[in-house]
Amino acid sequence: MRLLLINPKVPESFWSFRWAVREVLHGRSALNPPLGLATVAALSPRDWDVTIVDENVEPLPLAPAADVIGICGMGVQAERQKQLLRYYRKGGYFTVAGGSYASLCPEEYRGIADAVVAGEAEYAWPRFCADVARGAPESLYRETGDVDLADSPVPRFDLLRLDRYATATVQLSRGCPYRCDFCDIIVMFGRRPRYKSVAQVERELDALRELGVRKVFFVDDNFIGNKAKAKEVLRFLAAYQDRHGRRMRFGTEASLNLADDDELMALFRQAGFEWAFVGLETPDTQVLRDANKTQNCKGDMLAAVRRLYANGIDILAGFIVGFDRDTTASFDVQRRFIADSGIVVAMVGLLTALPKTPLFERVRAEGRLVEDQPHGDNTKLRTNIVPRLMTTHELIEGYKRLYTGLLTDRAIAERVRNKLRHFGEHAQLQRESLREGLGLVWRLLQRGVARGGFTRAWHFARSLPWTRPRLLRQAVNDWVAGLAMRDYVDRHFAAAPTGVTVAAQVARLRLALLRGRAGTRVRLALGRAAGGDDRVSVRIVGPLDGALARRLAHQLQRLLARTPTQLVVAIEAWWQLESRGVQRLLRSLERHGDRVTVAVGEGVRDLLRMEAHDARAPSPV
């Protein structure tokens, strides 16, 4: 049996760090590999021929040699996941959907996939495989019990192109003991954290070490959900590092009460953890109580962050705006806290109601749920909740101002300094070679600092810890992250000039093409994409010479810079891709990331039926 497992493209967001991956992290294509698919591959029968393809780092096969195609997806990937399921199912393949979103909402895949595996895979996936092998698969496999993680195998890391990723991933535990009402983790994995044994962790790290991996992200929902078990694992990891030359560098997700336990922080350092992602959400304790995030209300949040810094643990943090008590004044409260805390990787999102969560049920009962609004990515300029104490427009504009203010050169430098003045020494680990480190610094200076001119160079220089050279690496990493987030804001949050609409820009573009006598070679259409966003299609139906390519590229760059529209470049014939004009056009649009979709061949007609809100996929090129 030939099994193809696909990880769909993840839409660009702050989480992508696209600029850092493309411009600074040499040779990488994405941050993290699809650990879930590697685990599913290990759960598959030994005599099956299994292949994993991650659309984020490599092209998808149009006509793969496969009997079964499994496609995973988080909420942010759900639209693309469904497109691919339709495409391959239409091509005659047996398709199966899985992942976190299909687990939450399996009913949405009826008629899209032949089967759905919902929930944890350790028991459900082998049942599915056995049914497929005997020719009698069911349409839904739902895991409703708690999986014993002792039954979770070593993932098939060998099937992943690990050299394409910045960090490898492992999972120690599932579940979280807390009750945050906006979070779907406890809906999927429960409130009783379950852990793998240290022997399992050792086998997984050994497998990664043999493949040359040095950076590992423990993707746990809350690494310290059970502190006693976490300490046991950390002691093991410290000994493991000593046995193997302290060459691995770790990061994870944890709750803020990590800062309340001196022994736990010391063990984090000894084990080689350099950073932790923490859900801080807001410094307003009453808002936290309303959201049942009481674990953040037990002390001074700013002091807790600084205690973690003092122990050499960097903090990446999540924040939320749009809570029921939030007003237009809340944005400045968030900005001041983020600046004072020195958190550079501050992932601020709009409060969004995920299906099956307590928040979702509450706002729907109150009539404040926007049913047709996408909810997979809370960093886009939209939310599916009607705010209580401000308008949606005020919420979106305040969010844009907050991020714009946080990502000026001055603001990045201020946060770097505020962090480093409290920062202790990182764990003593073997790091990249001098040559690799100097290469990273050179790319940052050349492609990031220099492009900001004298002002950015000045702020960069004054933020560096000249008297504490051991912290220079931390400052460089923060600037890479800050400029990556700044790049995203510049490309996605640009405010259109007063009176400028997508329709007006399209009209100007059409006029410019007519003046260049290109009306017979390029056709334009304006419609709506999934979620209600404006979408402009440019259909190339004839030769595209150099002059026309330059004119078209200039106009499309202007369109993307002045409006938040999505752009589709539709090319009817494959041979056109080889022309210099088309290549020039596509290169000019590359920096706009997933705001630009390229469709080639037979999928073009389906993709351009925008007025009917057609959701079918183009050929997945």
N, C-alpha and C positions, 0 to 999 in steps of 0.2 A: 504494500500500500504506500502510495506516494503522498505525503502530507506537506503542504506549503503553508507556513504561518507568516502572516503579514502584520506589521505595525504601521498604521496609516500615518501620513504626514500630520505633524502637530502644527496648527496655525501659529504664526509668530506672535509672541507676546513678550512681556518683560522676562518671563521664565526662560525664553530661548537664548538670551544673551548673544544674539546673532552677530553683532559687530565683534564681540570678543572672540567668538569661535572662528569667524572668517578672517579677521584682521590680525589677531594677536596669538591665538593658540594654534600654532603652526601644524598643519596636517590634520586637524580635527574637523568634523562635520556636524556634530551634535554633542550635547552634554552627557546624556545618559542612555544606555542601551535598554531594550525592552526585556527586563528581567522576567516578567510574567510569561512571555513566549518561550524563553529559555527553560522555565520550569515546566510548562506544558510539554515541550519537546522531551524533557526527561521523563515525563509521565506517560509518554506514548509507548506502544509496544516496541520491543527491541528490534523486531524484524521490519519495522516501518522505515521508509526512507524519508527523513525529515529535513526540511530546508526552512530557514528563517530569512525573510527579507524585510528590512526596515526602510520605509520610504524616505525617512529623514536623512539617510546617508547613502542611498543607492536607488537606481531606477527600478520600478516594478516590471515584471515580465507581463507582456500583453497576452501571451498564449502559453502559460507554463505547462510543463509536463507533470501534472498533479491529478490525483483522484479526489482529494479533499483539500479545500482551502479554508483555513481558519483565520479570522480577522479580529483583532482585539481593538480596544479603544476606551479611553477615558471620556468624560463628558465633552471635553474640548475637541476630541477627535471624532465625535459621534457622526457629524455630518459627512465627513470624508469616509468613515467606516461604512456608512450606509451606501454611499456612492459606489465604493469598491465591491461591496456585497452584491449590489444590483448588477454591476458590470460582469463579474465573474459568474454569477448565477445565470445571467442571460447567455453567457458563453457555454453553458452546459456543465459547469463544475458544481459539485456538491459543496455548499458553503455553510460554515458554522460561525456564529458570532459569539464573542466572549469579551471579557474585560469588565471594568468597574461600571461603565454605563449600562451595558447589556444586563449586568447583574441587578442594577437598580430598576431598570425599566425594560424587562424582556418583552413586554407587550408591544413595544414600538418596532420590533423586528419581525413581527408577523407579516409574511408575504415578501419580506426582503431577504431573509436568510432561510436556508432549509432547516437549520437547527440552531438553538441557542443554549449555551452552557452558562448558567447564572450562578454566581457565588464562587466560593473557593473551589479550586480545580482538583485537589488531590484525590478525591473519591469520584467526583462527577465525570471528569475527563476519561478515566479508564473505562467507566461504564459506557460512555459514548463510543469510545474506540471499539469496545467489544461488540456493540450493536452494529457499528458500521461494518466490521469484519464479517458479521454473519448476514449482512444485507438488510437489517431491520432497524435503522436508526429512528429515534423518536424526535419530535419537534422541539422539546424542551427538557433540559436536565437542570434541575434546581437543587443546589445544596442548601439545606435548611439547618443542619446541625453544626456543631463546632468541630472543625478539623483539628486533629492532633498533629502538631507540626513535626512530631517525630516521624510522621509518614511523608514528609516533604523531601523529595530527592535533591541531590546536588544538581543545580540547573545546568543545562547544556551550554556552558559558556563557549565551548569550542565552535558552536554554530553562529556565534556573533562576531562581527568584524570589530573587535574591541579596539583596534588601532584607530578607528574613526571617531572614538568618543573621548571626551575629556576625563570622564570618571566611570569606573565600573560600579555595579550595584549588587548588593546582597540584602537579604531581609532576615532579621533576627526574630522579630515578633509581629504579631497582629493584634489589633484591638487597643482601646484607650479607656482608662477608668472614668473619664470626665463626661460632662453632659452638654457641651456647647451646642446650642440649638440650631446653628447654621451648618453644622458639620455632618457629613454623611458617613464618616468612618465608623461610628458606633452602630449605624444602621446596617452596614455590611459586615463588620467584624466583631461587634459586641463590645461590652465594657469590661470584660475580664481579659487582660492581656495574656496571650499565649506565646511561649518562647521556644525556640529551638535549643537543643543541647549544645554545649561547648564543642562536643565531638563533631556535630554537624557543621558548626561555624568553622572549625578547623579544616574540614574537608573542602568547604567552599573556598576558603582563603588559599588553601594549598593549590586548588585548581586554578585560581586566578593568578597566583604567584608564578606558577609554571608557564602561564601565558604572557608573563611579563608585565602584569598590572601592578601599579604602585599606588594609585589613588582609588579609594573605595568609599562609596556612599551607602550607609546603612539606611534603607528607605523605610524604616519603621514609622508607624503613625505617631508613636511616642516611645522612644528608646527606654525611658525610665518609668514607663507605666507601672512596672513592678520594680521598685528600687532594689530590693534584695537580690532579685534575679539579675538585674542590670549590673550590680556590683560584682556578682559572680562572673559574669561574662567579661567585664572590664579587667578583672584580675587575670583571667585567662589571656586576654588580648595583650596585656602588658608583658606577660611571660612569652607569648608567641612572638611579639616584636623583638624581645631580647634574643630569642633563639634564631631569628632570621635577619639579624642585622638592622632592625628598626627601619626598614625600608618602606613600609606601608604607611599611608597618610589617610586618616579617616575623617568623615563628617557624618552627621545624622540629624534627625528631628527629635526635639525634646520639649517638654513643658518648662515653664519659667522656674518652677520650684527646684530645678537643678541647682540654682544659685543658693538654695537654703541648706545645702548639704555639703560641708567642706570636704568630707571623705569622698563623696561622689565626684566633685570637681577635680580633686587630686587624682582619682582613678582615671578620669577622662584624659587628663594630661599624660599620665603614665602609659595609657593604652595607645596614645598617638592620635587623639581626636583634635583636629585643628579648628573645627567650627561646628555649630549647631544651628539649625533653623528653629525658631521659636515663634509661636503664634502669640503676639502681644496684643494685637487688634486695636486697642485704644488706651490712653492713660486715664480715661474717665471710669472710675470704679463702679459708679451706678449703672453705666451702660454695660459694663462687664457682668454685673449681677443680673441685669435684665436678660442677658444672653446666656445665662448659666455658666459663664466662664469664671467661676469663683476662685479657681486656683491662681488667678493673677491678682487677686484682691487682698492678699495676706501680708503685704508689705509695700515698701517703696520700690516701684518698678524700675526707676532709673538706677537706684542703688544696686538692685539685683543684676542689671545689665553690667554695671561697672565691676561687680564682684566676679562675674564670668570673665570679663576682660582681664582682670588682675590675675586670673588663673591661666591666662594664655589661650582662652577659648574665644574665638571670634563669633559674633552673633549676626546671623541673617534673620530677618524678622518679617512676619506678615502683619499688616494693618488693614483695618476696614473703616470705610466711611459710609454713612447712610443708615446708621442705626436709628431706631425710632426716636431717641432723645437727641440725635444730632441736629444741629442748626448750621446756618452759614458760618457761625463763629467757630465751629468744631474743626474746620480745616486748619485754622491758625494754631489751635491747640495741638493738633497732630504734627504740624510742621515744627513747632518749637520743641516738642519732645524728641522727634527724630533727629533734629539738629543737635540738641543737648546730649543725646545718647551716643552720637557718632555712628549710628547704624547706616552704612552706605548702601547695602543691599536691603532696602526697605521696600518690600512688595506691598504697595497699597492697592487695595481692591475695593470696588463698590459692593456693598452688601447685596448678595444674590441668593435667592431661595433655590436650593437644590431639591430635586424630587425626593419624596419620602422622608425629608427631615422635619423636625418639629417646626422650624421656621416656615417651611413651605406650607404646612397644614394651617398654621396660624394666619399667615397673610392671605391665604386663599379664603379662609373663613371670614376674614375681615373685608373681603372684596378688594384687596390691594395687590393681588397677583396679576401681572400682565402675562396672560396665558401664552401668547404667540411670540414672546421674546426669548431668544436663546439664553441659556444659563450656564454654558460650559466654561466660559472664561470671564472672570469678574474684573479683569483689567482692561476690557474694552469699554468704550464710551457709551455704556448702556446698562440697564438693570431691569430685572423682571419684577421689581417691587416699587409700588408708588410710595415715595417718602411721606413721612407724617408731618414734619415741621419745616419743610421747604419743598419747593417745586422740583420736578425732575431736572428741569433746565438748570436751576441753581445748584443741584447736586453735581451734575456733569461739569458745569463750568468751574465749580469749586475744586473738583477733583483735578481738572486740567491745570488750574492755577497752582495747586499744591505740588504736583509733580514738576511743573515747569520751574517753580521756585526752588525745589530741592535739588535740581540738576543743573543749576548754573555752575560755572567753574568755581566761583567764590563759595557756593554752598557745599560743593563736594569737598573742597579744601578744608572748610570749617569742620565738616564731619570727620574727616580723616584726623585732623588735629585733636578734636574732642575725644576720639577713640584712643589714639595712641598715648595721650597723657595718662590714661588709666591702664594701659595694656602691660601685662607681664610678658615673660618670655614664652614663646611657643614651645611645645614638646620638642625634645632633641631627637630629630629624625634625619635620616639620609634624604636629601632632596635632589632636585634636578642638578645636572652638572653645571659647572660655571658657564660652559658654552651655551647650554640651553637657557640658563637664566639671563645671560647677556642678550641672547637673541630675542627673548620675550621683552626685555626692557627696551631694546632698540626698536622693535615693532611698535611698542606703546608710544615711544617718543616720536617716531617718524609718522605713524598713521593716526595717532590720537592727539598728543600734546602739541606737536608742530602745527597741525591743521587748525588749532584754536588760536593761533597767533600769540603775540606777546602776552596778552592778558592771561590766557590759559597757562602759558609757560611760567608766568610769575606765581600764579596760585599753586601750580604743581610744585614748584621749587620750595615755596614757603611752607608747604604742608609736610615735607619730608623730615623724618626724625634724624637730623644730621648728627646729633649727639648720642643717638642710640642706633647704630647701624644695623643691629640685628633685626630691627623692626622695619627696615627699608622694604623687605619683601612684602610685608603686610600693606604698607602704603601703596606699593605698585599694584598689588592685587585689587585694592580698593579703587584705585583710579581706573583700572581696566573695567571693573564692574560698573562704576559710575558712568564712564563714557559709553559703555554698551547700553545702559538704560537711557542716557541722554540721546543717543542715536535713535532709539525706538520712539521716544517722545517727539523728536524732530520730524520723523517720517509719518507718525500716526496721529499726533495730537495737534497738528498745525491748524490754526484757526483761519478759516476762509475770510478774505476781506469783506467788508460790509457790502451787501447787495449781490455778492457772487454766489451763484447756484450751480449745481452740476449741469442743469439744462442749459444755462447760459454759456458755460464753458464748452459744452458739446456743440452748441450752435457756432461758437467761434472756431472750434476745431474743424467743423464741417466746412465753414466758409474758407478757412485757410487751405484745406485740401482742394476745394473747388478752384481756388485761385491758382493752385499748382497743377490743375488739370489731372488730379489723381482720383476723381470721383468714380472712375470705372475700375480702379485697382484696390481701393480701400472703402469699405462701407461701415457706417457707424449705427449703433442702436443704443438706446437708453432704456433700462428696465430696472427690475428689482431682484436682488439676490435673496437667498434664504435669510430670514431674520429682518427683512425689510430694508436693508441697506441699498443705496443706489449702486447700480452696476452698469458700466459702459463697456460695450463690446466693440472691438475693432476687427473687422473681418477682412483679411487679405485675400483677394480673389485674382490678383494678377501680379506681374513682375514688380519687384520693389527695388528700384535702383538706389544708388548711394544718396543722391540729392533728396529723393522722396523720403528715404529712411531717416535722414538727418532732420528734415522738416517735421516728420511725424513724431520722431523721438522728442524733439523740442516741445511740441504741443502737448504730448502725453505727459512729459515731465511737469509741465505747467499745470495740467489738469490734476495730477496726483499731489502736487505741492499745495494747491489752492483749495482742494476739496477732499473729503474723506472717502471718496468713492472707491469701489472695487473695479478692477480693470480686467477684461478678458481679451486676449489676443488670439483670435481664431484663424488658423492657417489650414486651408482646405486640402492641400496636397503635401505629401511628405517631402517631395523634392525641393519645395520652397525653403525648407529649413537649411538647406545647403547654400542658399544665396547669401552673398555678402551683405545685402541690404537688410534681410531678415535677421542675420546674426548681429549686425550693428544695432538694430532696434532692440533686440532682446537683451544685449549687454547693457544698453543704456537704462533699461528698466529693472535690472537685477537687484539694485539696492533697495527697491521697494518691497522686497520679500513677498509674503503671501497675499499682499494686496493685488498682485498680478498673477493671473492664471493663464497658462498657455495650453490651448487645445489644438490637436492636430488630427486630421483624417476624419474618419466616419463619426466620431463623437461630436464634431462641431455643430451639426444641425440640432442635436439634442440640447447642447449647452446654450444655444442662442434662443431657445424658446422661453425667454425671460418673462414676457408679458403674462404667460400662463403659469408662472412660478414653477416651471418644470424642475424637478429635483434629480433627474437622472444624470448619470455621470458621463463625462467625456472619456475617451480612451485614456487610461491612467499613465500618461507620459511623464 
